[in-house]
């Protein structure tokens, strides 16, 4: 599911050493199922976690609540913690016009 899902406690644990309090964040935004572009500095926090391939769960991963699910939800948090802002862009016009009968 979109949002925190079951990863909130895992994310809080990962961010504990950085003094990040996520208790006021009700809806967690992240680039679910899409692309995102970021300045490398915006993701410094994620890099500083010091994770390696050995930290990742073996394939196939579960549907939720793995380290990978937590990490995919952290780019916007990392960006804000680095003093930057993020934006969500979405197309408001349909690509294909509906046929009116």
C-alpha positions as CSV (number, residue, x, y, z in Angstrom):
1,X,0.0,0.0,0.0
2,X,1.0,3.6,-0.5
3,X,2.2,5.7,2.4
4,X,3.9,4.5,5.5
5,X,2.5,1.0,5.2
6,X,4.2,-1.3,7.8
7,X,7.6,0.4,7.3
8,X,7.2,3.3,9.7
9,X,9.0,1.8,12.7
10,X,11.8,0.6,10.4
11,X,12.2,4.1,8.9
12,X,12.1,5.7,12.3
13,X,14.9,3.3,13.4
14,X,17.0,4.2,10.4
15,X,16.5,7.9,11.0
16,X,17.1,7.8,14.8
17,X,20.8,8.7,14.5
18,X,19.9,11.8,12.5
19,X,17.5,13.3,15.0
20,X,14.6,13.0,12.6
21,X,11.2,12.9,14.3
22,X,8.5,11.7,11.9
23,X,5.7,11.6,14.4
24,X,4.0,14.7,12.8
25,X,4.1,13.1,9.3
26,X,0.7,11.6,8.6
27,X,0.9,11.0,4.9
28,X,4.3,9.9,3.6
29,X,4.9,11.0,0.0
30,X,7.4,9.0,-2.1
31,X,7.9,8.2,-5.8
32,X,5.8,5.0,-5.7
33,X,6.0,3.1,-9.0
34,X,7.6,6.0,-10.8
35,X,10.8,7.8,-11.6
36,X,12.4,10.5,-9.6
37,X,15.3,12.8,-10.1
38,X,17.3,14.2,-7.3
39,X,20.4,16.2,-6.6
40,X,23.0,13.8,-5.1
41,X,23.2,16.1,-2.0
42,X,19.5,15.5,-1.4
43,X,20.1,11.8,-0.9
44,X,23.2,12.2,1.3
45,X,21.3,10.9,4.3
46,X,20.4,7.7,2.5
47,X,24.1,7.2,1.5
48,X,25.3,7.9,5.0
49,X,23.3,5.0,6.3
50,X,26.3,2.9,5.2
51,X,24.2,0.1,3.8
52,X,25.7,-2.5,1.5
53,X,24.3,-5.2,-0.8
54,X,24.7,-7.6,2.2
55,X,22.1,-5.6,4.1
56,X,19.4,-6.2,1.5
57,X,17.0,-9.1,1.7
58,X,17.3,-11.9,-0.7
59,X,15.0,-12.2,-3.7
60,X,12.1,-12.7,-3.9
61,X,11.3,-10.1,-1.4
62,X,8.0,-9.9,0.5
63,X,5.2,-7.6,-0.5
64,X,6.0,-5.1,2.3
65,X,8.0,-4.4,5.4
66,X,11.5,-5.0,4.2
67,X,14.5,-2.7,4.2
68,X,14.0,-2.1,0.5
69,X,10.4,-1.0,1.1
70,X,11.6,1.4,3.8
71,X,14.4,2.8,1.6
72,X,12.0,3.5,-1.3
73,X,9.9,5.6,1.0
74,X,12.8,7.8,2.2
75,X,13.9,10.1,-0.7
76,X,11.5,12.9,0.2
77,X,12.4,12.7,3.9
78,X,16.1,12.7,3.1
79,X,15.6,15.7,0.8
80,X,13.9,17.7,3.5
81,X,16.4,16.7,6.2
82,X,19.2,18.0,3.9
83,X,17.4,21.4,3.8
84,X,16.0,21.1,0.3
85,X,12.5,20.8,-1.1
86,X,10.9,18.2,-3.3
87,X,8.0,18.5,-5.7
88,X,5.6,16.1,-7.1
89,X,4.6,16.6,-10.8
90,X,1.5,15.0,-12.2
91,X,-0.2,15.3,-15.5
92,X,-3.7,16.7,-15.1
93,X,-4.8,16.2,-18.7
94,X,-5.4,12.7,-20.0
95,X,-3.1,11.5,-22.7
96,X,-6.0,10.0,-24.6
97,X,-9.2,11.9,-25.0
98,X,-12.3,9.9,-24.1
99,X,-14.9,9.2,-26.9
100,X,-18.2,10.9,-26.3
101,X,-21.1,9.0,-27.9
